[in-house]
Each structure stands twice: as C-alpha cells, then as structure tokens.
Amino acid sequence: MILESKTPTKKKLRVVAAIIHKDDTIFCAQRDYGFLKGKWEFPGGKIEVGETPESALIREIKEELDTIITIDGFFANVVYEYPEFILDMDVFDAKVKEGRLEIEKGIHSAETWLSIAALQEEDWCPADAKIVAKIKERY
C-alpha cells in the first residue's frame, strides 16, 4: 500500500549572502519587493546551476551593487522555512575590493552600514535575523 502525503513538498532555494565588513560596520540592505518588502537583509542571491556558493556570491554582489568583493571565509549556514519555500543560505564574511555599494533601482529601497550593536535594532527577514544572532555571538 502506498500512502500519499496531502502536504506538498516545499521548494528548496539555495542562496548565498555576504556579511560585508568595513571598519566596525556591516553593509545591510532593505528589500524593495516581495512578501518581505521593507525588511532588512544581507545582500546576496540565488546560486545558479554550475556555480559554487562563493562564485555565486561574487556574481550577485557585482550584479546588484556594482561592487567586487573578496570573500574572507565561510560564516554559517542558515536554513529557514518560509510559508512557500525552504531557504538554505550559505553566509560568507567579505570585504569590498572594488566599487562603492550604490543602490540599483528596484533591488533595494535602502542601504546602510550598521555597527554590530545597531544590527539588532532593525526589522530583519527571519532567515537574516538568525545571522544577526550569530554575529552577536561571534563578534
């Protein structure tokens, strides 16, 4: 006998995010679209077929922010179940190599550099809130 689940399997999204450091601050962006519009996040995006997480992150930051980063190392993996999908996010520490981290219309509604203490004052996407907690523990 085969039993069928009445709960559909959720799509799993593999993404990457950067904790971009400058002096004692971290670059943060506010979402300008989707069901998490208005919430803060660490920049990044989806991993495309054939990409490593590191190469995906470098590409995403270049596309979204016209900035080239160097990756300093792996920070953490965060898995978070949203209502429509499961987010599986690799997070890396990074620094700006070249570029100015300027807003590109339609990508973010706001961008800023925050101190570690100030990170906790913002309204974060749930998965990114887990990163904020880990940053607080580590730094």
QUIDAJO-V504053 format. One line per field, one symbol per residue. ss: DSSP state (A for helix, B for strand, O for the rest). A space follows every 50 residues. Layout:
ss = ???
This chain:
ss = OOOOOOOOOOBBBBBBBBBBBBOOBBBBBBBOOOOOOOOBBOOBBBOOOO OOAAAAAAAAAAAAAOBBBBBBBBBBBBBBBOOOBBBBBBBBBBBBBBBO OOOOOOOBBBBBBBBAAAAOOOOBOAAAAAAAAAAAAAO
